[in-house]
Amino acid sequence: MSDKDERAARLAAELRANLRRRKAQARAGAAAADAPAEGNQSSGAHLDTSQA
């Protein structure tokens, strides 16, 4: 294989790995957006911090 061919193959492999990583991040982000955040649940109590 020539240097150009080796470089092209290496870049193609890196692009595929990058695409897999980005897809996994997108899936994780979509799953996190669908699920409610833990600890962000309101108990119904309101803490008034205003100065009266």
Residue, then its C-alpha position, 0 to 999 in steps of 0.5 A: m500500500s502506498d502512503k496515500d492509500e494508508r492515509a486514506a484508509r486511516l482517515a476513513a477509519e477515523l471518520r467511521a469511529n467519529l460517526r459512531r461516537r456522535k451517533a451514540q452521543a445523540r442517542a444518549g442526549a435524546a434518552a436524557a431529554d425524554a427522561p425526567a431528571e432525578g432530584n429535580q422533582s418539585s415537592g410542592a413547597h415553595l421557599d420564599t427568598s425575597q426580602a419583605 
